[in-house]
Amino acid sequence: MVMAPILLMVVVLFFISRADRKKRTTLESQLKKGDRVVTRSGIVGSLSTLGERTVRLEIAPGVTVTMLKNAIEGLDGGDTVSTAKAADDKDLESQLKKAKDAGKDDKLDEKPYADSKKKK
């Protein structure tokens, strides 16, 4: 009876590791020269040479590093954060413009408690 939970955990871990291994094998087989990839350590670069176990990753013009294939986390999906930041910046600009149009002062560097100190 005590062995049942332990056996269940072992079976679950087996199937999880099997799925991860299949995903990794598929990724490694689809890699080709020139692909932009992200490594587990967060390095982004393009593949310049593919070997059986290793790859050469160009991280800057003329700068290459040799890494194990299993250190590649996946293909680089691009920079989605910058587009979200640009949308936030546009929204902020429109809010500031509305505040100016409404006759409000947009003194961003003034501290909110400055008026309370002057009255005392």
Phi and psi in degrees as a GROMACS rama.xvg file:
@    title "Ramachandran Plot"
@    xaxis  label "Phi"
@    yaxis  label "Psi"
@TYPE xy
-71.4327  -28.7928  VAL-2
-75.8866  -20.6342  MET-3
-60.7289  -48.2512  ALA-4
-63.6922  -37.7422  PRO-5
-66.8432  -42.982  ILE-6
-63.2056  -40.5738  LEU-7
-61.2561  -43.4768  LEU-8
-63.2996  -40.69  MET-9
-63.2458  -42.554  VAL-10
-64.4495  -44.5455  VAL-11
-61.8181  -46.2852  VAL-12
-62.3206  -36.4387  LEU-13
-61.1835  -46.719  PHE-14
-69.8598  -34.1968  PHE-15
-65.9592  -46.1449  ILE-16
-66.5204  -32.8803  SER-17
-66.2671  -42.0117  ARG-18
-66.0246  -41.3744  ALA-19
-63.0811  -41.5331  ASP-20
-63.8069  -39.8111  ARG-21
-66.0043  -42.6165  LYS-22
-62.2706  -44.3698  LYS-23
-64.5876  -42.8387  ARG-24
-62.3364  -41.4183  THR-25
-63.3323  -44.6793  THR-26
-61.8017  -47.2699  LEU-27
-62.8539  -34.533  GLU-28
-75.4134  -23.3076  SER-29
-89.5565  -8.99587  GLN-30
-67.4555  140.616  LEU-31
-142.275  162.541  LYS-32
-59.6769  133.821  LYS-33
96.2169  -10.9452  GLY-34
-65.5301  140.068  ASP-35
-90.3476  123.286  ARG-36
-127.459  162.423  VAL-37
-117.632  133.689  VAL-38
-92.3118  169.792  THR-39
-62.4178  -27.5818  ARG-40
-86.5593  -0.894239  SER-41
95.1142  5.22048  GLY-42
-78.453  132.112  ILE-43
-111.598  134.189  VAL-44
-167.451  -179.605  GLY-45
-112.344  145.254  SER-46
-75.1401  125.301  LEU-47
-104.428  -30.5785  SER-48
-144.287  137.509  THR-49
-115.916  125.524  LEU-50
-111.116  -171.488  GLY-51
-70.7954  -44.7479  GLU-52
-110.6  -23.9844  ARG-53
-121.841  164.887  THR-54
-135.335  154.778  VAL-55
-106.32  124.335  ARG-56
-111.234  123.184  LEU-57
-90.6517  112.312  GLU-58
-97.9557  -15.5165  ILE-59
-156.143  160.653  ALA-60
-55.6361  118.218  PRO-61
83.7762  -0.604703  GLY-62
-114.497  113.575  VAL-63
-123.284  149.009  THR-64
-128.821  149.349  VAL-65
-98.4667  129.141  THR-66
-133.668  159.265  MET-67
-74.3673  146.49  LEU-68
-60.6581  -35.3196  LYS-69
-73.8979  -2.89497  ASN-70
-84.0941  -7.42838  ALA-71
-82.7215  123.505  ILE-72
-82.5157  -36.9183  GLU-73
171.073  -176.668  GLY-74
-77.0757  147.275  LEU-75
-75.6596  124.907  ASP-76
-89.0369  3.35955  GLY-77
93.0496  179.608  GLY-78
-100.569  94.1214  ASP-79
-83.7634  -18.0257  THR-80
-67.6292  -38.2081  VAL-81
-64.8119  -35.4757  SER-82
-70.0049  -36.4629  THR-83
-67.7373  -38.7601  ALA-84
-66.2715  -39.0716  LYS-85
-63.6497  -38.8355  ALA-86
-65.9215  -40.5824  ALA-87
-64.4866  -40.3119  ASP-88
-63.4237  -41.4978  ASP-89
-62.7013  -41.4405  LYS-90
-63.894  -41.1589  ASP-91
-64.6687  -42.5442  LEU-92
-61.8476  -41.8225  GLU-93
-66.9487  -35.9557  SER-94
-66.7177  -40.1974  GLN-95
-64.765  -39.5395  LEU-96
-64.6216  -41.7607  LYS-97
-62.7582  -39.1582  LYS-98
-65.8066  -39.7404  ALA-99
-66.1394  -42.0836  LYS-100
-65.0776  -29.8498  ASP-101
-80.666  -1.51225  ALA-102
89.5773  10.3837  GLY-103
-85.9331  147.819  LYS-104
-84.7484  134.446  ASP-105
-107.759  65.2611  ASP-106
-85.6585  93.2166  LYS-107
-76.7322  -25.5741  LEU-108
-89.3744  -7.64916  ASP-109
-79.782  136.353  GLU-110
-80.4761  142.376  LYS-111
-66.5735  -22.7781  PRO-112
-94.2657  6.32583  TYR-113
-65.8708  -37.3046  ALA-114
-66.9392  -36.081  ASP-115
-66.9963  -30.4381  SER-116
-75.5444  -32.0052  LYS-117
-69.4158  -33.1626  LYS-118
-72.2515  -24.2911  LYS-119
